[in-house]
Amino acid sequence: MKKIVIDPVTRIEGHAKITINLDKDGQVSDTAFHVTQVRGFEKFTEGRPYYEMPSITARICGICPISHLLASSKACDAIMSVQIPATGKKLRELLHCGQIIQSHALSFFHLSAPDLLLGFDSDPARRNIIGVLEDHPAMAKDGIALRKFGQRVIEGLAKERIHPSWIVPGGVNAPLDPAIRDRFLADLPEAKAITLRTLAFFKGVVDQFKEEIDNFGNMQSMHVGLVDETGGLQMYDGGLRFIDTEGKIIVDHMPASDYGKYIGEASVPYSFLKAPYFKPLGFPDGLYRVGPLARLNVASHCGTPIADVEFKEYHQRFGKIVHSSFHFHYARMIEIIYCLEKMEMLLADPQILSKHVRAQAGVNCLEGIGVAEAPRGTLVHHYKVNEEGAIVWANLIIATGHNNLAIGKSVEQVAKHFVQGKKMKEGMLNRVSAVVRAYDPCLSCSTHADGQYPLEINLVDTDGSVVDTLRS
């Protein structure tokens, strides 16, 4: 058996490789998606005070630290058994919108646009953000400006663009400055114009990628995401909704405290990344997807005017349930519109300037669970503490972890369609990497291995032959 190894997978956050095994005829027999790094946040936070957890766990990632701040603070809110002030909740949501905008802009313009604009078969030396800047300078500059807008929102609210300490258990630690609110309102129209013209462009070219749409993780699966009481799209609050392959609601408005009844976690021997699954279906049949594609599948609407129009057109074009993982790109753009409109609504609310932004309390419960929608999907933080408030156990289920089984299956589908071992072309392998980029994985966030690490040590002699192998 021959094999092809893509190492590393490029234009993603973190480290991964892909193994493609070929049969004697040069056809793909199977594949594996390996996440090759491991982080130990669950273990080394043991003994720390619960109120430090938001700032500690935010350090998991430099791209989506706000998501960890939110999920962690919600878990701490539960430990304190408090209801945070309404303005504190609104400000958290406002910051979250800025986070999603900057992260989605990074994914679309910087990581995936080189494939979408220059072509999957284009020269790999130019297939990057520099090539985009040379061939599509206006769009490249729009991408930079949109991401900068999201980062300025974070900085304006939290005083730091990365790893801020503004979100705390009980709410936030400072009210919104009216001058900052006015600046956000002044900057919103241009951010909205950038997003709308980019989406208009993408809608005009998306049909050119029919072969990729048909084979980039185009599969039936369950989908999971937060919704509000009306079934509308939610990023910060609400309950989890699970739907089946045809869109039938299996579990609805599941509270965070019940996640363990429905989500199991398996370890796999080829990766440091856990593989969550829907417990009633077991492993691995309980595969599901999270993130922009899933959120627009589980929601009945977005809840803001322009996003609702785009949401309707999106489903008219691709169906009630959109199956192809290629359409993560399209869904991200709709979510940016939603977040921009949501920001506008929050900033127009007179209550947003209230100085009542934090509830104070101590340990009133020995366990807390927080759930939020990170840019890449559902994020779970689960803590247990002792009477003094020190962490005795923690579990984190990261968005990319939820998608682990789906990414693996998508890689296999793309490889079996595009890769021909007897006549290799670079663009074939780029498509295998590109389907991973469609999920926008955040691997540094996600690798918190459960149980025994899948460690393998090879003893290799001077000619490269493997003499012996030791596996944990």
Secondary structure, 3 states (H helix, E strand, C coil): CEEEEECCCCCCECCEEEEEEECCCCCEEEEEEEECCCCCHHHHCCCCEHHHHHHHHHHHCCCCHHHHHHHHHHHHHHHHCCCCCHHHHHHHHHHHHHHHHHHHHHHHHHHHHHHHHHCCCCCCCCCCHHHHHHHCHHHHHHHHHHHHHHHHHHHHHHCCCCCCCCEECCEECCCCCHHHHHHHHHHHHHHHHHHHHHHHHHHHHHHHHHHHHHHCCCCCCEEEEEECCCCEECCCCCEEEEECCCCCEEEEEECHHHHHHHEEEECCCCCCCCEEEEHHHCCCCCCEECCHHHHHHHCCECCCHHHHHHHHHHHHHHCCCCCCHHHHHHHHHHHHHHHHHHHHHHHHCHHHHCCCCECCCCCCCCEEEEEEEECCEEEEEEEEECCCCEEEEEEEECHHHHCHHHHHHHHHHHHHHHCCCCCCCHHHHHHHHHHHHHCCCEHHHHCCCCCCCCCEEEEECCCCCEEEEEEC
